Every structure is written in C-alpha cells, then in structure tokens.
C-alpha cells in the first residue's frame, strides 16, 4: 500500500510540475506591453500559445477586443485591424493597428466608443469600463 501511495505522490508531483511549466510557458507567450499616452495595451494572439496567453490575460484588462471574419466552414481570426478608442468627450485614448485578433487595453473607468476598420469596413461599439469588471467586445465582419 505504501508503494502505491508513493507512486501516486510521484505522479501527482509530476503532473503539477508539468501544469506549472505549461502555465508559465503560456504567460511568457504574451506579446510585449505597449503604451500610447496614458493607455497601456497588448495586441496579438497569433499562434496557439500566444492566443491562450492573451485569453488568460483578458481578466487583467478592463477592455478586451476580439476581431473575427465570418467564413465557412469556420470563422477566421483577423490581424491588421485599425482600432480607435475615444472617450465620452471625443478625445482619442488609443489609435493603433492590431497585431493579431486580440487587443487588451488598460483604460480608466468611463464610457468609450471603439471603432474598428478591416478591409475598408468600419464597425463601432460602445463600451462602459467599470473598475474590476472586465468587458469584452467582439467585432465580426
């Protein structure tokens, strides 16, 4: 019985170590943090590891955006989307081009209009950022 318990303990420790390595690898897959004015943001999500890391990081950013194109048989994730975020007074908080299908932005609480342009087609969404309540916007063309 003691031998079986030892084997179980070794297997559990190995599984825990592997899970820790996988978690750390996903976190290191995050793209570099960028800043524009007072806004810090991440953009990317190309490749499996980076996409997982971006999804995991969403809860740490007040506003996240995902860019997809309707396609058959499956929707496709997009990059090179022009994104502009304006506050309720019309002041531009962020103006950038996405490096992948995800954009995570650290914005102060408030109301925003987010414009995304892909292939000449513009989509606008309104977003209210509330401290401690991450919000996701999906843009689909």
C-alpha positions in Angstrom: 0.0 0.0 0.0 2.8 2.4 0.9 4.4 1.7 -2.5 1.2 2.6 -4.3 0.9 5.9 -2.3 4.5 6.8 -3.2 3.7 6.2 -6.9 0.6 8.3 -6.7 2.5 11.1 -4.9 5.2 11.0 -7.6 2.7 11.0 -10.4 0.8 13.9 -8.7 4.0 15.9 -8.3 5.0 15.3 -12.0 1.6 16.4 -13.2 1.7 19.5 -11.0 5.2 20.4 -12.3 4.0 19.9 -15.9 1.0 22.1 -15.4 3.2 24.8 -13.8 5.5 24.7 -16.8 2.6 24.8 -19.3 1.1 27.8 -17.4 4.5 29.6 -17.3 5.0 29.0 -21.0 1.6 30.4 -21.9 2.4 33.5 -19.8 5.7 34.1 -21.5 4.0 33.8 -24.8 2.3 37.2 -24.2 3.4 39.9 -26.6 5.2 43.0 -25.2 3.1 45.6 -23.4 2.8 48.8 -25.5 1.7 52.3 -24.4 0.2 55.3 -26.0 -0.4 58.3 -23.8 -1.7 57.0 -20.6 -3.1 53.8 -22.1 -1.2 50.5 -21.9 -2.3 47.7 -24.1 -1.4 44.3 -25.6 -2.2 43.2 -29.1 -1.6 39.8 -30.7 -2.8 36.3 -30.4 -1.2 34.8 -33.4 -0.4 31.1 -32.7 -1.8 28.7 -30.2 0.4 29.7 -27.2 0.0 33.4 -27.7 -3.7 33.1 -28.1 -4.0 31.2 -24.9 -1.9 33.7 -23.1 -4.0 36.6 -24.4 -7.2 34.8 -23.3 -5.8 34.2 -19.8 -4.7 37.9 -19.5 -8.1 39.3 -20.5 -9.3 39.4 -16.9 -6.4 41.7 -16.0 -7.5 44.4 -18.5 -10.7 46.5 -18.3 -11.4 46.2 -22.0 -10.6 43.4 -24.5 -11.5 43.2 -28.1 -11.6 40.2 -30.5 -11.6 40.6 -34.3 -13.1 37.8 -36.5 -14.3 37.4 -40.0 -17.4 35.3 -40.8 -16.2 32.5 -43.0 -17.2 28.9 -43.9 -16.6 26.3 -42.6 -15.2 28.3 -39.6 -14.8 32.0 -38.7 -11.3 33.3 -39.1 -9.4 35.5 -36.6 -8.1 38.7 -38.0 -5.0 40.9 -37.7 -4.2 44.4 -39.0 -7.4 45.9 -37.8 -7.3 49.7 -37.3 -8.6 50.5 -33.8 -9.6 53.9 -32.4 -10.9 54.3 -28.9 -12.5 57.7 -27.9 -13.7 58.7 -24.5 -17.2 60.3 -24.0 -15.8 63.7 -24.8 -14.5 62.5 -28.2 -10.8 62.6 -27.1 -8.7 59.8 -28.6 -7.4 57.4 -25.9 -5.9 54.9 -28.3 -5.3 54.7 -32.1 -3.4 51.6 -33.3 -3.3 48.7 -35.7 -3.8 45.2 -34.1 -1.0 42.7 -34.4 -3.5 39.9 -34.1 -7.1 39.0 -33.2 -6.9 40.3 -29.6 -6.4 43.7 -28.2 -6.4 44.2 -24.4 -6.5 47.8 -23.1 -5.9 49.3 -19.7 -8.3 52.2 -19.6 -9.7 54.3 -16.8 -13.4 53.8 -15.8 -15.7 55.6 -18.2 -17.7 55.4 -21.4 -15.9 54.8 -24.7 -16.7 54.5 -28.4 -14.5 51.9 -30.1 -14.1 52.0 -33.9 -12.5 49.0 -35.8 -11.8 49.1 -39.5 -10.9 46.0 -41.5 -10.8 45.7 -45.3 -12.4 49.2 -45.6 -15.4 48.3 -43.4 -15.9 50.1 -40.1 -17.7 48.8 -37.1 -18.4 50.9 -34.0 -19.2 49.6 -30.5 -19.9 51.5 -27.2 -18.3 50.3 -24.1 -18.6 51.3 -20.4 -15.4 50.4 -18.5 -16.1 49.7 -14.8 -13.2 49.1 -12.4 -12.9 45.4 -11.6 -15.4 44.3 -14.3 -13.5 43.4 -17.5 -15.6 43.9 -20.7 -15.1 42.1 -24.0 -16.2 43.5 -27.4 -16.3 41.2 -30.4 -16.0 42.7 -33.8 -17.1 40.4 -36.6 -17.2 41.2 -40.3 
